[in-house]
Amino acid sequence: MTDHAGTYLRSYLGGMQSSIWPGFKPLPGRLFEVDVCRGIAILIMVVYHLMWNLRNYAGYDINVQEGFWGYWQEATVGLFAILVGVSLTLSYRREREIRPVGSLWPKYLVRGATILTWGLLVTLVTYLTLGPDRFVRFGILHLIGVSIALAYPLLQFRWLNLALAAVVIGLGLVMDQIRPDLPWLSWLVRVPDTGGVDYAPVIPMLSRVLIGVFLGNLLQPQLAERLRSSSTMLLGTRSKMKPAWSAKNPAVRVLERMGQNSLLIYFVHQPILIGLLFLVGAGRL
Protein backbone atom coordinates (compact mmCIF):
# COMPACT_ATOMS: atom_id res chain seq x y z
CA MET A 1 0.00 0.00 0.00
CA THR A 2 1.42 3.41 -0.97
CA ASP A 3 1.81 6.22 1.57
CA HIS A 4 -1.00 8.17 -0.07
CA ALA A 5 -3.35 5.17 -0.07
CA GLY A 6 -2.59 4.53 3.59
CA THR A 7 -3.24 8.17 4.45
CA TYR A 8 -6.57 8.14 2.63
CA LEU A 9 -7.59 4.88 4.28
CA ARG A 10 -6.78 6.24 7.74
CA SER A 11 -8.67 9.42 6.93
CA TYR A 12 -11.65 7.39 5.72
CA LEU A 13 -11.72 5.15 8.81
CA GLY A 14 -11.20 8.12 11.09
CA GLY A 15 -14.03 9.95 9.36
CA MET A 16 -16.34 6.97 9.80
CA GLN A 17 -15.69 7.04 13.53
CA SER A 18 -15.71 10.79 14.13
CA SER A 19 -18.86 11.38 12.07
CA ILE A 20 -21.00 9.51 14.61
CA TRP A 21 -18.99 10.19 17.75
CA PRO A 22 -21.20 12.17 20.15
CA GLY A 23 -20.16 15.72 20.98
CA PHE A 24 -21.74 17.71 23.80
CA LYS A 25 -19.54 20.80 23.92
CA PRO A 26 -19.33 23.73 21.51
CA LEU A 27 -16.47 23.16 19.10
CA PRO A 28 -14.05 25.76 17.73
CA GLY A 29 -14.04 26.15 13.97
CA ARG A 30 -17.83 25.81 13.70
CA LEU A 31 -20.48 28.49 13.29
CA PHE A 32 -23.32 28.08 15.74
CA GLU A 33 -25.84 29.43 13.20
CA VAL A 34 -25.10 26.56 10.81
CA ASP A 35 -25.35 24.00 13.61
CA VAL A 36 -28.63 25.53 14.82
CA CYS A 37 -30.09 25.39 11.30
CA ARG A 38 -28.93 21.78 11.02
CA GLY A 39 -30.57 21.08 14.38
CA ILE A 40 -33.83 22.54 13.05
CA ALA A 41 -33.55 20.26 10.01
CA ILE A 42 -33.04 17.27 12.32
CA LEU A 43 -36.07 18.27 14.38
CA ILE A 44 -38.42 18.55 11.41
CA MET A 45 -37.03 15.27 10.05
CA VAL A 46 -37.92 13.55 13.33
CA VAL A 47 -41.45 14.97 13.10
CA TYR A 48 -41.81 13.65 9.54
CA HIS A 49 -40.55 10.20 10.48
CA LEU A 50 -42.98 10.15 13.41
CA MET A 51 -45.82 10.70 10.92
CA TRP A 52 -44.40 7.95 8.71
CA ASN A 53 -44.27 5.58 11.67
CA LEU A 54 -47.82 6.43 12.73
CA ARG A 55 -48.99 5.50 9.25
CA ASN A 56 -46.93 2.34 8.81
CA TYR A 57 -46.85 0.96 12.36
CA ALA A 58 -49.95 2.42 14.04
CA GLY A 59 -52.38 2.33 11.12
CA TYR A 60 -53.20 6.05 10.97
CA ASP A 61 -54.44 7.30 7.60
CA ILE A 62 -51.69 9.84 6.96
CA ASN A 63 -50.53 10.58 3.43
CA VAL A 64 -46.81 11.04 4.01
CA GLN A 65 -45.78 11.23 0.36
CA GLU A 66 -48.14 13.87 -1.02
CA GLY A 67 -49.88 17.03 0.14
CA PHE A 68 -48.76 18.74 3.34
CA TRP A 69 -46.44 16.00 4.55
CA GLY A 70 -45.00 15.53 1.09
CA TYR A 71 -44.02 19.20 1.04
CA TRP A 72 -42.75 18.85 4.62
CA GLN A 73 -40.40 16.07 3.50
CA GLU A 74 -39.21 18.12 0.51
CA ALA A 75 -38.49 21.07 2.80
CA THR A 76 -36.57 18.85 5.22
CA VAL A 77 -34.35 17.32 2.55
CA GLY A 78 -33.93 20.71 0.88
CA LEU A 79 -32.77 22.35 4.11
CA PHE A 80 -30.25 19.57 4.74
CA ALA A 81 -28.94 19.89 1.18
CA ILE A 82 -28.60 23.69 1.36
CA LEU A 83 -26.68 23.39 4.62
CA VAL A 84 -24.37 20.85 2.97
CA GLY A 85 -23.53 23.44 0.32
CA VAL A 86 -22.95 26.21 2.89
CA SER A 87 -20.78 23.92 5.03
CA LEU A 88 -18.73 22.80 2.03
CA THR A 89 -18.01 26.42 1.14
CA LEU A 90 -16.89 27.26 4.66
CA SER A 91 -14.77 24.12 4.85
CA TYR A 92 -13.16 24.85 1.48
CA ARG A 93 -12.26 28.41 2.45
CA ARG A 94 -10.77 27.24 5.74
CA GLU A 95 -8.72 24.54 4.01
CA ARG A 96 -7.47 27.06 1.43
CA GLU A 97 -6.18 29.32 4.18
CA ILE A 98 -4.11 26.40 5.44
CA ARG A 99 -3.13 25.09 1.99
CA PRO A 100 -3.41 27.85 -0.64
CA VAL A 101 -2.16 25.70 -3.54
CA GLY A 102 -2.68 22.12 -4.63
CA SER A 103 -5.76 19.98 -5.08
CA LEU A 104 -8.07 19.28 -2.16
CA TRP A 105 -10.02 16.77 -4.24
CA PRO A 106 -8.77 13.62 -2.40
CA LYS A 107 -9.82 15.08 0.95
CA TYR A 108 -13.34 15.80 -0.24
CA LEU A 109 -13.57 12.52 -2.10
CA VAL A 110 -12.77 10.67 1.13
CA ARG A 111 -15.32 12.79 3.00
CA GLY A 112 -17.98 12.03 0.41
CA ALA A 113 -17.12 8.32 0.49
CA THR A 114 -17.51 8.32 4.27
CA ILE A 115 -21.06 9.70 4.14
CA LEU A 116 -21.95 7.50 1.17
CA THR A 117 -20.80 4.43 3.11
CA TRP A 118 -23.20 5.29 5.92
CA GLY A 119 -25.92 5.73 3.32
CA LEU A 120 -25.23 2.28 1.88
CA LEU A 121 -25.41 0.85 5.40
CA VAL A 122 -28.85 2.47 5.77
CA THR A 123 -29.86 0.86 2.46
CA LEU A 124 -28.79 -2.57 3.71
CA VAL A 125 -30.46 -2.26 7.12
CA THR A 126 -33.74 -0.91 5.72
CA TYR A 127 -33.80 -3.59 3.03
CA LEU A 128 -33.47 -6.27 5.68
CA THR A 129 -36.00 -4.70 8.07
CA LEU A 130 -38.53 -3.01 5.77
CA GLY A 131 -38.30 -5.25 2.72
CA PRO A 132 -37.73 -4.56 -0.98
CA ASP A 133 -40.75 -2.26 -1.33
CA ARG A 134 -39.90 0.30 1.36
CA PHE A 135 -36.14 0.30 1.82
CA VAL A 136 -34.06 3.46 1.35
CA ARG A 137 -32.73 3.31 -2.20
CA PHE A 138 -31.07 6.71 -2.38
CA GLY A 139 -31.66 8.90 0.63
CA ILE A 140 -30.22 12.07 2.11
CA LEU A 141 -26.92 10.41 3.13
CA HIS A 142 -26.40 9.04 -0.38
CA LEU A 143 -27.15 12.49 -1.77
CA ILE A 144 -24.72 14.21 0.58
CA GLY A 145 -21.93 11.74 -0.19
CA VAL A 146 -22.32 12.09 -3.95
CA SER A 147 -22.86 15.87 -3.77
CA ILE A 148 -19.61 16.46 -1.88
CA ALA A 149 -17.71 14.90 -4.79
CA LEU A 150 -19.79 16.61 -7.50
CA ALA A 151 -19.73 20.06 -5.88
CA TYR A 152 -15.99 20.19 -5.19
CA PRO A 153 -14.97 21.73 -8.58
CA LEU A 154 -17.59 24.46 -8.03
CA LEU A 155 -16.81 25.52 -4.47
CA GLN A 156 -14.87 28.62 -5.50
CA PHE A 157 -17.67 30.01 -7.68
CA ARG A 158 -20.73 32.04 -6.77
CA TRP A 159 -23.14 32.86 -9.60
CA LEU A 160 -22.19 29.80 -11.63
CA ASN A 161 -23.65 27.64 -8.86
CA LEU A 162 -26.91 29.56 -8.95
CA ALA A 163 -27.12 29.15 -12.73
CA LEU A 164 -26.36 25.43 -12.53
CA ALA A 165 -28.94 25.05 -9.75
CA ALA A 166 -31.56 26.54 -12.09
CA VAL A 167 -30.53 24.08 -14.80
CA VAL A 168 -30.80 21.11 -12.43
CA ILE A 169 -34.22 22.31 -11.23
CA GLY A 170 -35.35 22.53 -14.86
CA LEU A 171 -34.06 19.04 -15.57
CA GLY A 172 -35.90 17.81 -12.50
CA LEU A 173 -39.20 19.27 -13.73
CA VAL A 174 -38.72 17.61 -17.12
CA MET A 175 -37.80 14.24 -15.61
CA ASP A 176 -40.76 14.42 -13.22
CA GLN A 177 -43.00 14.44 -16.29
CA ILE A 178 -41.17 11.50 -17.85
CA ARG A 179 -40.65 9.41 -14.69
CA PRO A 180 -38.65 6.65 -16.41
CA ASP A 181 -39.59 3.20 -15.14
CA LEU A 182 -35.95 2.23 -14.70
CA PRO A 183 -35.14 1.32 -11.08
CA TRP A 184 -31.38 1.45 -11.72
CA LEU A 185 -31.79 5.19 -12.38
CA SER A 186 -33.44 5.85 -9.02
CA TRP A 187 -30.24 7.43 -7.68
CA LEU A 188 -30.23 10.02 -10.47
CA VAL A 189 -33.87 10.94 -11.10
CA ARG A 190 -37.26 10.23 -9.59
CA VAL A 191 -38.69 6.94 -10.78
CA PRO A 192 -42.09 5.35 -10.03
CA ASP A 193 -42.77 3.27 -6.92
CA THR A 194 -40.07 4.63 -4.61
CA GLY A 195 -42.01 4.05 -1.43
CA GLY A 196 -39.13 4.31 0.99
CA VAL A 197 -39.09 6.68 3.93
CA ASP A 198 -36.15 8.66 2.55
CA TYR A 199 -35.69 9.50 -1.12
CA ALA A 200 -33.44 12.25 -2.51
CA PRO A 201 -32.27 11.64 -6.12
CA VAL A 202 -29.41 13.74 -7.50
CA ILE A 203 -31.79 15.46 -9.93
CA PRO A 204 -33.28 17.74 -8.66
CA MET A 205 -31.81 17.65 -5.11
CA LEU A 206 -28.27 18.57 -6.19
CA SER A 207 -29.73 21.99 -7.02
CA ARG A 208 -30.26 22.64 -3.31
CA VAL A 209 -26.60 21.85 -2.57
CA LEU A 210 -25.53 24.27 -5.33
CA ILE A 211 -27.81 26.94 -3.88
CA GLY A 212 -26.09 26.36 -0.54
CA VAL A 213 -22.67 26.80 -2.19
CA PHE A 214 -23.94 30.04 -3.77
CA LEU A 215 -25.20 31.32 -0.40
CA GLY A 216 -21.98 30.32 1.32
CA ASN A 217 -19.90 32.24 -1.20
CA LEU A 218 -22.32 35.19 -1.15
CA LEU A 219 -21.96 35.50 2.62
CA GLN A 220 -18.34 34.39 2.61
CA PRO A 221 -16.67 37.68 3.74
CA GLN A 222 -18.81 37.88 6.89
CA LEU A 223 -18.78 34.14 7.59
CA ALA A 224 -15.03 33.82 6.99
CA GLU A 225 -14.24 36.36 9.71
CA ARG A 226 -16.60 34.62 12.13
CA LEU A 227 -15.11 31.25 11.25
CA ARG A 228 -11.57 32.51 11.70
CA SER A 229 -12.43 33.92 15.11
CA SER A 230 -14.20 30.73 16.11
CA SER A 231 -11.19 28.62 15.16
CA THR A 232 -8.85 30.61 17.39
CA MET A 233 -11.08 30.97 20.45
CA LEU A 234 -11.06 28.66 23.45
CA LEU A 235 -14.09 26.47 24.07
CA GLY A 236 -14.98 28.41 27.18
CA THR A 237 -15.03 31.76 25.41
CA ARG A 238 -16.73 30.68 22.20
CA SER A 239 -20.13 31.69 23.55
CA LYS A 240 -18.97 35.32 23.46
CA MET A 241 -19.25 35.15 19.68
CA LYS A 242 -22.99 34.56 19.88
CA PRO A 243 -25.58 37.36 19.96
CA ALA A 244 -26.88 38.16 23.43
CA TRP A 245 -30.31 36.72 22.65
CA SER A 246 -28.85 33.28 21.88
CA ALA A 247 -25.90 32.89 24.24
CA LYS A 248 -28.07 31.79 27.17
CA ASN A 249 -31.07 30.51 25.24
CA PRO A 250 -31.58 26.80 26.09
CA ALA A 251 -33.46 26.13 22.83
CA VAL A 252 -30.53 27.47 20.83
CA ARG A 253 -28.09 25.34 22.83
CA VAL A 254 -30.17 22.21 22.27
CA LEU A 255 -30.50 22.85 18.54
CA GLU A 256 -26.77 23.56 18.28
CA ARG A 257 -25.89 20.25 19.94
CA MET A 258 -28.39 18.47 17.71
CA GLY A 259 -26.72 20.04 14.69
CA GLN A 260 -23.30 18.90 15.88
CA ASN A 261 -24.59 15.34 16.28
CA SER A 262 -26.88 15.23 13.25
CA LEU A 263 -25.60 11.95 11.82
CA LEU A 264 -25.78 10.15 15.16
CA ILE A 265 -29.35 11.38 15.69
CA TYR A 266 -30.23 10.31 12.16
CA PHE A 267 -29.25 6.75 13.02
CA VAL A 268 -30.82 6.42 16.45
CA HIS A 269 -34.06 8.39 16.21
CA GLN A 270 -36.05 5.88 14.16
CA PRO A 271 -35.43 2.86 16.43
CA ILE A 272 -36.34 5.08 19.40
CA LEU A 273 -39.55 6.37 17.78
CA ILE A 274 -40.64 2.90 16.67
CA GLY A 275 -39.77 1.43 20.05
CA LEU A 276 -41.85 4.09 21.82
CA LEU A 277 -44.84 3.36 19.58
CA PHE A 278 -44.76 -0.31 20.53
CA LEU A 279 -44.05 0.54 24.17
CA VAL A 280 -47.26 2.56 24.45
CA GLY A 281 -49.20 -0.12 22.61
CA ALA A 282 -49.83 1.89 19.43
CA GLY A 283 -47.49 -0.03 17.15
CA ARG A 284 -48.23 -3.19 15.27
CA LEU A 285 -46.40 -5.16 12.60
C-alpha positions as CSV (number, residue, x, y, z in Angstrom):
1,M,0.0,0.0,0.0
2,T,1.4,3.4,-1.0
3,D,1.8,6.2,1.6
4,H,-1.0,8.2,-0.1
5,A,-3.3,5.2,-0.1
6,G,-2.6,4.5,3.6
7,T,-3.2,8.2,4.4
8,Y,-6.6,8.1,2.6
9,L,-7.6,4.9,4.3
10,R,-6.8,6.2,7.7
11,S,-8.7,9.4,6.9
12,Y,-11.7,7.4,5.7
13,L,-11.7,5.1,8.8
14,G,-11.2,8.1,11.1
15,G,-14.0,9.9,9.4
16,M,-16.3,7.0,9.8
17,Q,-15.7,7.0,13.5
18,S,-15.7,10.8,14.1
19,S,-18.9,11.4,12.1
20,I,-21.0,9.5,14.6
21,W,-19.0,10.2,17.8
22,P,-21.2,12.2,20.2
23,G,-20.2,15.7,21.0
24,F,-21.7,17.7,23.8
25,K,-19.5,20.8,23.9
26,P,-19.3,23.7,21.5
27,L,-16.5,23.2,19.1
28,P,-14.1,25.8,17.7
29,G,-14.0,26.1,14.0
30,R,-17.8,25.8,13.7
31,L,-20.5,28.5,13.3
32,F,-23.3,28.1,15.7
33,E,-25.8,29.4,13.2
34,V,-25.1,26.6,10.8
35,D,-25.4,24.0,13.6
36,V,-28.6,25.5,14.8
37,C,-30.1,25.4,11.3
38,R,-28.9,21.8,11.0
39,G,-30.6,21.1,14.4
40,I,-33.8,22.5,13.1
41,A,-33.5,20.3,10.0
42,I,-33.0,17.3,12.3
43,L,-36.1,18.3,14.4
44,I,-38.4,18.5,11.4
45,M,-37.0,15.3,10.1
46,V,-37.9,13.6,13.3
47,V,-41.5,15.0,13.1
48,Y,-41.8,13.6,9.5
49,H,-40.6,10.2,10.5
50,L,-43.0,10.2,13.4
51,M,-45.8,10.7,10.9
52,W,-44.4,7.9,8.7
53,N,-44.3,5.6,11.7
54,L,-47.8,6.4,12.7
55,R,-49.0,5.5,9.2
56,N,-46.9,2.3,8.8
57,Y,-46.9,1.0,12.4
58,A,-49.9,2.4,14.0
59,G,-52.4,2.3,11.1
60,Y,-53.2,6.1,11.0
61,D,-54.4,7.3,7.6
62,I,-51.7,9.8,7.0
63,N,-50.5,10.6,3.4
64,V,-46.8,11.0,4.0
65,Q,-45.8,11.2,0.4
66,E,-48.1,13.9,-1.0
67,G,-49.9,17.0,0.1
68,F,-48.8,18.7,3.3
69,W,-46.4,16.0,4.6
70,G,-45.0,15.5,1.1
71,Y,-44.0,19.2,1.0
72,W,-42.7,18.8,4.6
73,Q,-40.4,16.1,3.5
74,E,-39.2,18.1,0.5
75,A,-38.5,21.1,2.8
76,T,-36.6,18.8,5.2
77,V,-34.4,17.3,2.5
78,G,-33.9,20.7,0.9
79,L,-32.8,22.4,4.1
80,F,-30.2,19.6,4.7
81,A,-28.9,19.9,1.2
82,I,-28.6,23.7,1.4
83,L,-26.7,23.4,4.6
84,V,-24.4,20.8,3.0
85,G,-23.5,23.4,0.3
86,V,-22.9,26.2,2.9
87,S,-20.8,23.9,5.0
88,L,-18.7,22.8,2.0
89,T,-18.0,26.4,1.1
90,L,-16.9,27.3,4.7
91,S,-14.8,24.1,4.9
92,Y,-13.2,24.8,1.5
93,R,-12.3,28.4,2.4
94,R,-10.8,27.2,5.7
95,E,-8.7,24.5,4.0
96,R,-7.5,27.1,1.4
97,E,-6.2,29.3,4.2
98,I,-4.1,26.4,5.4
99,R,-3.1,25.1,2.0
100,P,-3.4,27.9,-0.6
101,V,-2.2,25.7,-3.5
102,G,-2.7,22.1,-4.6
103,S,-5.8,20.0,-5.1
104,L,-8.1,19.3,-2.2
105,W,-10.0,16.8,-4.2
106,P,-8.8,13.6,-2.4
107,K,-9.8,15.1,1.0
108,Y,-13.3,15.8,-0.2
109,L,-13.6,12.5,-2.1
110,V,-12.8,10.7,1.1
111,R,-15.3,12.8,3.0
112,G,-18.0,12.0,0.4
113,A,-17.1,8.3,0.5
114,T,-17.5,8.3,4.3
115,I,-21.1,9.7,4.1
116,L,-22.0,7.5,1.2
117,T,-20.8,4.4,3.1
118,W,-23.2,5.3,5.9
119,G,-25.9,5.7,3.3
120,L,-25.2,2.3,1.9
121,L,-25.4,0.8,5.4
122,V,-28.8,2.5,5.8
123,T,-29.9,0.9,2.5
124,L,-28.8,-2.6,3.7
125,V,-30.5,-2.3,7.1
126,T,-33.7,-0.9,5.7
127,Y,-33.8,-3.6,3.0
128,L,-33.5,-6.3,5.7
129,T,-36.0,-4.7,8.1
130,L,-38.5,-3.0,5.8
131,G,-38.3,-5.2,2.7
132,P,-37.7,-4.6,-1.0
133,D,-40.8,-2.3,-1.3
134,R,-39.9,0.3,1.4
135,F,-36.1,0.3,1.8
136,V,-34.1,3.5,1.3
137,R,-32.7,3.3,-2.2
138,F,-31.1,6.7,-2.4
139,G,-31.7,8.9,0.6
140,I,-30.2,12.1,2.1
141,L,-26.9,10.4,3.1
142,H,-26.4,9.0,-0.4
143,L,-27.1,12.5,-1.8
144,I,-24.7,14.2,0.6
145,G,-21.9,11.7,-0.2
146,V,-22.3,12.1,-4.0
147,S,-22.9,15.9,-3.8
148,I,-19.6,16.5,-1.9
149,A,-17.7,14.9,-4.8
150,L,-19.8,16.6,-7.5
151,A,-19.7,20.1,-5.9
152,Y,-16.0,20.2,-5.2
153,P,-15.0,21.7,-8.6
154,L,-17.6,24.5,-8.0
155,L,-16.8,25.5,-4.5
156,Q,-14.9,28.6,-5.5
157,F,-17.7,30.0,-7.7
158,R,-20.7,32.0,-6.8
159,W,-23.1,32.9,-9.6
160,L,-22.2,29.8,-11.6
161,N,-23.7,27.6,-8.9
162,L,-26.9,29.6,-8.9
163,A,-27.1,29.2,-12.7
164,L,-26.4,25.4,-12.5
165,A,-28.9,25.1,-9.8
166,A,-31.6,26.5,-12.1
167,V,-30.5,24.1,-14.8
168,V,-30.8,21.1,-12.4
169,I,-34.2,22.3,-11.2
170,G,-35.3,22.5,-14.9
171,L,-34.1,19.0,-15.6
172,G,-35.9,17.8,-12.5
173,L,-39.2,19.3,-13.7
174,V,-38.7,17.6,-17.1
175,M,-37.8,14.2,-15.6
176,D,-40.8,14.4,-13.2
177,Q,-43.0,14.4,-16.3
178,I,-41.2,11.5,-17.8
179,R,-40.6,9.4,-14.7
180,P,-38.7,6.6,-16.4
181,D,-39.6,3.2,-15.1
182,L,-35.9,2.2,-14.7
183,P,-35.1,1.3,-11.1
184,W,-31.4,1.4,-11.7
185,L,-31.8,5.2,-12.4
186,S,-33.4,5.8,-9.0
187,W,-30.2,7.4,-7.7
188,L,-30.2,10.0,-10.5
189,V,-33.9,10.9,-11.1
190,R,-37.3,10.2,-9.6
191,V,-38.7,6.9,-10.8
192,P,-42.1,5.3,-10.0
193,D,-42.8,3.3,-6.9
194,T,-40.1,4.6,-4.6
195,G,-42.0,4.1,-1.4
196,G,-39.1,4.3,1.0
197,V,-39.1,6.7,3.9
198,D,-36.2,8.7,2.5
199,Y,-35.7,9.5,-1.1
200,A,-33.4,12.2,-2.5
201,P,-32.3,11.6,-6.1
202,V,-29.4,13.7,-7.5
203,I,-31.8,15.5,-9.9
204,P,-33.3,17.7,-8.7
205,M,-31.8,17.6,-5.1
206,L,-28.3,18.6,-6.2
207,S,-29.7,22.0,-7.0
208,R,-30.3,22.6,-3.3
209,V,-26.6,21.9,-2.6
210,L,-25.5,24.3,-5.3
211,I,-27.8,26.9,-3.9
212,G,-26.1,26.4,-0.5
213,V,-22.7,26.8,-2.2
214,F,-23.9,30.0,-3.8
215,L,-25.2,31.3,-0.4
216,G,-22.0,30.3,1.3
217,N,-19.9,32.2,-1.2
218,L,-22.3,35.2,-1.1
219,L,-22.0,35.5,2.6
220,Q,-18.3,34.4,2.6
221,P,-16.7,37.7,3.7
222,Q,-18.8,37.9,6.9
223,L,-18.8,34.1,7.6
224,A,-15.0,33.8,7.0
225,E,-14.2,36.4,9.7
226,R,-16.6,34.6,12.1
227,L,-15.1,31.2,11.3
228,R,-11.6,32.5,11.7
229,S,-12.4,33.9,15.1
230,S,-14.2,30.7,16.1
231,S,-11.2,28.6,15.2
232,T,-8.8,30.6,17.4
233,M,-11.1,31.0,20.4
234,L,-11.1,28.7,23.4
235,L,-14.1,26.5,24.1
236,G,-15.0,28.4,27.2
237,T,-15.0,31.8,25.4
238,R,-16.7,30.7,22.2
239,S,-20.1,31.7,23.6
240,K,-19.0,35.3,23.5
241,M,-19.3,35.2,19.7
242,K,-23.0,34.6,19.9
243,P,-25.6,37.4,20.0
244,A,-26.9,38.2,23.4
245,W,-30.3,36.7,22.6
246,S,-28.8,33.3,21.9
247,A,-25.9,32.9,24.2
248,K,-28.1,31.8,27.2
249,N,-31.1,30.5,25.2
250,P,-31.6,26.8,26.1
251,A,-33.5,26.1,22.8
252,V,-30.5,27.5,20.8
253,R,-28.1,25.3,22.8
254,V,-30.2,22.2,22.3
255,L,-30.5,22.9,18.5
256,E,-26.8,23.6,18.3
257,R,-25.9,20.3,19.9
258,M,-28.4,18.5,17.7
259,G,-26.7,20.0,14.7
260,Q,-23.3,18.9,15.9
261,N,-24.6,15.3,16.3
262,S,-26.9,15.2,13.3
263,L,-25.6,11.9,11.8
264,L,-25.8,10.2,15.2
265,I,-29.3,11.4,15.7
266,Y,-30.2,10.3,12.2
267,F,-29.2,6.7,13.0
268,V,-30.8,6.4,16.5
269,H,-34.1,8.4,16.2
270,Q,-36.1,5.9,14.2
271,P,-35.4,2.9,16.4
272,I,-36.3,5.1,19.4
273,L,-39.5,6.4,17.8
274,I,-40.6,2.9,16.7
275,G,-39.8,1.4,20.0
276,L,-41.8,4.1,21.8
277,L,-44.8,3.4,19.6
278,F,-44.8,-0.3,20.5
279,L,-44.0,0.5,24.2
280,V,-47.3,2.6,24.5
281,G,-49.2,-0.1,22.6
282,A,-49.8,1.9,19.4
283,G,-47.5,0.0,17.2
284,R,-48.2,-3.2,15.3
285,L,-46.4,-5.2,12.6
